[in-house]
Each structure stands twice: as structure tokens, then as C-alpha cells.
Amino acid sequence: MKEKDPVAWTKAEKTREALRAATGGRESLETALDRERRRLMRANEIRLERYERAAAGWAAIWPRVNRQNSNLPLSISYRNLIAAAEGVLPYEP
């Protein structure tokens, strides 16, 4: 089973919490909104960490991949790039 997308989950489930808090007055609503904002910030940090890890892996192999493909026809170079990417970049359909 695919892991829940933290941003989508936060938006769908936790926004309701803020709306329910609106009936508790301004202070309750502000507290709930602050909590939601912090959750979204953490979800964004997780998302950015995934991109940073992927970029670091690709940067590490790029010089070798680039050298290997520099004099090859585009069709072969393209296949080599895909194969290299599959080894280091995450696949999330």
C-alpha cells in the first residue's frame, strides 16, 4: 500500500479540525490554524528532503553518465539516462 501523502492527508483531515474549532471562538480557531500551519510546514520539509536526496544521488552519478553519453547517438544516450535515473531517482507514479 502506498504511503499517505502528508500534504494531502493534512489538508483533508486536519483542516476539518480547524473548522470545528471555529465554534469554540477566536482563540480556539487561531490555535487550530497555528497547529495546521505547523503540520503543513513539517509535511513540506519531508517533501523537500525527498527532492534533496534524489538530487544528491543524481548529482553524484551525473559526471560519469555525462562522460559515457557524450559521443553516443541521442537514442542510445536517452536509454542510458533513463537506466541511470531508475537507479537513483525515486519512482512515484
C-alpha positions in Angstrom: 0.0 0.0 0.0 1.3 3.4 -0.9 2.3 5.7 2.0 -0.1 8.5 2.6 0.8 11.8 1.1 1.4 14.0 4.2 0.2 17.2 2.5 -3.0 15.7 1.1 -3.7 14.0 4.4 -3.2 17.2 6.3 -5.4 19.2 4.0 -8.2 16.6 4.0 -8.2 15.6 7.7 -6.7 18.4 9.7 -8.5 21.3 8.0 -11.7 19.9 9.4 -10.2 20.2 12.9 -9.7 24.0 12.4 -13.2 24.4 11.1 -14.6 22.5 14.2 -12.5 24.8 16.4 -14.3 27.9 14.9 -17.3 27.1 17.1 -15.0 27.4 20.1 -14.3 31.1 19.5 -11.4 33.1 18.0 -8.7 31.7 20.3 -9.7 28.2 19.6 -9.7 28.8 15.8 -6.3 30.6 15.9 -4.8 27.7 17.9 -6.1 25.1 15.4 -4.9 27.2 12.5 -1.4 27.5 14.0 -1.4 23.7 14.6 -2.4 23.1 10.9 0.2 25.6 9.7 3.0 23.7 11.6 1.8 20.4 10.3 1.9 21.7 6.7 5.4 23.1 7.3 6.6 19.7 8.5 4.9 18.0 5.5 6.7 20.4 3.2 10.0 19.7 4.9 9.5 16.0 4.3 8.7 16.6 0.7 11.8 18.8 0.2 14.0 16.2 1.9 12.9 13.6 -0.7 13.9 16.0 -3.5 17.2 16.8 -1.9 18.1 13.1 -1.5 17.1 12.4 -5.1 19.1 15.4 -6.4 22.2 14.4 -4.4 22.1 10.9 -5.8 21.7 12.2 -9.4 24.5 14.8 -8.9 26.8 12.0 -7.7 26.4 9.9 -10.8 26.0 12.7 -13.4 29.7 13.2 -14.3 30.1 9.5 -15.1 26.7 9.4 -17.0 27.6 12.5 -19.0 31.0 11.2 -20.0 29.6 7.9 -21.1 27.0 9.5 -23.2 28.9 12.4 -24.7 29.7 10.8 -28.1 26.7 8.5 -28.4 23.7 8.9 -30.6 20.7 10.6 -28.9 18.6 7.4 -28.9 21.3 5.4 -27.0 22.1 8.3 -24.8 18.5 8.6 -23.8 18.2 5.0 -22.9 21.4 5.3 -20.8 20.0 8.3 -19.0 16.7 6.5 -18.2 18.6 3.5 -16.9 20.8 5.7 -14.7 17.8 7.6 -13.4 16.0 4.4 -12.5 18.9 3.5 -10.3 18.9 6.7 -8.2 15.7 8.7 -8.6 12.5 7.6 -6.8 9.6 6.4 -8.9 6.3 7.7 -7.8 3.5 7.3 -10.4 
